[in-house]
């Protein structure tokens, strides 16, 4: 496998794992507290995380 392809796969895998871990950490308080404002803030943070991951994957540098 080519080095750049392997690096892209590792970045993708690390980003997905980070997103899953962040969801696992932030969602239990939302379900327990049932606060709409908190849920909106967490969703905004997760969207920003996805945008950052997308931009990181699109960039050519490692």
LINSULTA-V65163 format. One record per residue. BURIAL is 1 if it has 24 or more other C-alpha atoms within 12 Angstrom, else 0. Layout:
((BURIAL) (BURIAL))
//
This chain:
((0) (0) (0) (0) (0) (0) (0) (0) (0) (0) (1) (0) (0) (0) (1) (0) (0) (0) (1) (0) (0) (0) (0) (0) (0) (0) (0) (0) (0) (0) (0) (0) (0) (0) (0) (0) (0) (0) (0) (0) (0) (1) (0) (0) (0) (1) (0) (0) (0) (0) (0) (0) (0) (0) (0) (0) (1) (0) (0) (0) (0) (0))
//
